[in-house]
Amino acid sequence: MTRSPGGSPDEHPLALAVRPLADALGAEIIAPGQAGPDDVVLAWEGENVIAVRLPQLSESLDRILAALERSHGMPLSELDRKTKQSVVRNLEARGAFSVRHGVETVASALGVSRFTVYNYLNRENAARGG
């Protein structure tokens, strides 16, 4: 990794700029030489300086659910029905249900059955005319 003048690799301006996004995604910033085929190598002024290792989709869903709990200030299972429906809409928009076992994971977090999550999804799709 390229060092910023007088600093460590983690102090490079690109690493500093990308870190909040990487942290929010649950990604890891690594040296470009450690990058694998699925990692994203980022260059600064034509030189590879960092690589970003994205988490697996299932890990991302867990992080999203944890962030939703923090933003609501309570376990998702304690939300009222209308708010749970809103959470399901939000998660659908973010692709949560394309993850293997996504419906089961969300249902467990919401304290509802898979059938209920599917009902929320179907209700939203019907409301949109889909």
Summary of the structure (lengths in Angstrom):
residues: 130
radius of gyration: 19.1
end to end distance: 48.6
largest distance: 58.9
contacts: 342
relative contact order: 0.10
helix: 59%
strand: 12%
